[in-house]
Amino acid sequence: MKKLIYIIPGCGEFTKEKKYQRVGSFFKKKGYFVKYADIKWKYRTMSDYVREFEAKVLKDNPTNFSILGFSFGAMIAFASVIKLKPKKLFLCSLSPYFKEDVFKLKSWQKKAVGKKRIQDVENFSFKKLVKNINCKTFLFVGEKELTLVTERVKEANKKIRNSKLIIVPNTKHDFGNENYLRCIKDNVV
């Protein structure tokens, strides 16, 4: 059976954007069937996003699949592992919006995410979720990301036994950056 990968965009983004289509083409060239998983972002919380994504995958009922997510998309993938049990994860700039991160957030970050979403992340404990990740996991982070993002990704690398950390040179939180895209392409397996 052909390998399958779900691609989840970052918050407010859509998989029709060129950067997500390019990443999909990298996987297609390696024999994957690509499913783009757009999320309804407006006026919703991480709990809503996770339920929406899990419902899409469970409807398909795949057996051999992987998930790639960027930022909030990576957080959705991370939180879905318990229920979905993918073969591989590609977590790109995993968001630092877990229960354990809230106290570290600056007021501008909380405001940007929104009060309702910040309250909802209390339902997502990094420490509890990370214990359930046993699949091969690729963790990407831009060299020039915010410290909170870098710390979250590096902690995930320490806690996930079968993980590989890829630091994207000269890159901020920008999935469309050529360096970011090259690093993903180089790690499609």
C-alpha positions in Angstrom: 0.0 0.0 0.0 1.2 3.5 -0.9 2.4 5.7 2.0 0.2 8.6 2.9 1.0 11.9 4.5 -1.4 14.6 5.9 -0.1 18.2 5.7 -1.5 20.6 8.2 -0.8 24.4 7.7 0.0 27.0 10.3 -2.7 29.1 11.9 -4.6 31.2 9.5 -2.8 29.6 6.5 -4.1 27.2 3.9 -2.6 24.3 2.0 -3.2 25.9 -1.4 -0.4 28.2 -0.6 2.7 27.6 -2.8 4.9 26.6 0.2 2.6 23.7 1.2 2.2 22.6 -2.4 6.0 22.5 -2.8 6.3 20.4 0.4 3.6 18.1 -0.9 5.6 17.7 -4.2 8.6 16.6 -2.2 6.6 13.8 -0.6 5.0 12.8 -3.9 8.4 12.3 -5.5 9.2 9.9 -2.7 6.1 7.8 -3.3 3.7 9.3 -0.9 0.0 10.1 -1.5 -0.5 13.6 -0.1 -3.7 14.7 1.7 -3.9 18.4 2.5 -5.7 19.0 5.8 -7.0 22.6 5.9 -8.4 23.7 9.2 -11.2 26.1 10.0 -9.2 28.6 12.0 -11.5 31.5 12.8 -13.1 31.8 16.3 -12.0 28.3 17.3 -9.6 26.7 19.8 -6.9 24.1 19.7 -9.4 21.5 21.0 -11.6 22.3 17.9 -8.6 22.0 15.6 -7.5 18.7 17.0 -11.1 17.2 16.8 -11.5 18.5 13.2 -8.2 16.9 12.1 -8.7 13.6 13.9 -12.2 13.3 12.3 -10.7 13.8 8.9 -8.1 11.1 9.4 -10.5 8.6 11.2 -12.9 9.0 8.3 -10.1 7.9 5.9 -9.1 5.0 8.2 -5.5 4.8 6.9 -3.0 2.2 8.2 0.3 3.5 7.0 0.4 7.3 7.3 2.5 10.2 8.5 1.7 13.8 9.5 3.5 17.0 8.8 2.4 20.2 10.5 3.8 23.7 10.8 3.4 25.8 14.0 -0.2 25.3 15.2 -0.4 22.6 12.6 2.5 20.9 14.3 0.8 21.2 17.6 -2.4 19.6 16.1 -0.3 16.7 14.8 1.5 16.4 18.2 -1.9 16.3 20.1 -3.4 13.8 17.7 -0.8 11.1 18.1 -2.6 9.3 20.9 -5.8 8.8 18.9 -4.3 8.4 15.4 -0.9 6.6 15.9 0.9 7.8 12.7 4.1 6.0 11.5 6.1 9.3 11.3 5.8 12.9 12.4 7.3 15.9 10.7 6.9 18.7 13.3 7.9 22.1 11.9 8.4 24.9 14.4 6.2 23.3 17.1 4.2 26.1 18.8 5.0 26.8 22.5 1.3 27.0 23.5 1.0 24.0 25.8 -0.2 24.1 29.4 3.4 24.4 30.6 4.1 27.3 28.3 1.3 29.7 29.2 3.2 31.4 32.1 6.2 32.1 29.9 4.2 33.9 27.2 4.5 37.7 26.9 1.3 39.7 27.0 1.6 40.5 23.2 1.8 36.7 22.5 -1.3 36.0 24.6 -3.2 38.8 22.9 -2.2 37.6 19.4 -3.4 34.1 20.2 -6.6 35.3 22.0 -8.0 34.8 25.4 -10.3 31.8 24.5 -7.4 29.9 22.8 -5.0 30.6 25.7 -7.6 29.2 28.2 -8.1 26.2 26.0 -4.4 25.3 25.9 -4.7 24.3 29.6 -6.2 21.1 28.1 -2.9 20.2 26.3 0.0 19.2 28.6 3.2 18.8 26.7 4.5 16.4 29.5 1.6 14.1 29.2 1.3 14.1 25.4 5.0 13.6 24.6 5.0 10.3 26.5 2.7 8.9 23.8 5.0 9.6 20.9 6.9 6.5 19.8 7.0 7.0 16.1 9.9 8.4 14.1 9.8 12.1 14.5 11.5 14.9 12.6 11.7 18.2 14.5 12.4 21.3 12.5 13.1 24.7 13.9 14.5 27.9 12.4 17.9 29.0 13.7 16.4 32.5 14.4 13.0 31.5 15.9 11.8 33.0 19.1 13.4 31.4 22.2 10.2 29.8 23.3 9.7 28.0 20.0 13.3 26.8 20.0 13.1 25.6 23.7 9.9 23.7 23.0 11.3 21.9 19.9 14.6 21.1 21.7 12.7 19.7 24.7 10.6 17.6 22.4 13.8 16.2 20.8 15.1 15.2 24.3 11.8 13.5 25.3 11.0 11.7 22.0 13.2 8.6 21.7 13.1 8.2 18.0 13.5 11.8 17.0 15.8 13.9 14.8 16.4 17.6 15.4 16.9 19.7 12.2 17.9 23.3 12.8 17.1 25.4 9.7 20.0 27.9 9.1 19.3 31.6 8.9 15.6 31.2 9.2 12.9 32.7 11.5 9.3 31.3 11.9 8.9 31.0 8.1 7.8 27.8 6.5 8.1 29.3 3.0 11.8 30.2 3.5 14.0 28.4 1.0 16.2 27.1 3.7 13.2 25.6 5.5 11.9 24.0 2.4 15.3 22.5 1.5 15.7 21.0 5.0 12.3 19.3 4.7 13.1 18.1 1.2 16.4 16.6 2.5 14.6 14.7 5.3 11.7 13.2 3.4 12.0 9.4 4.0 
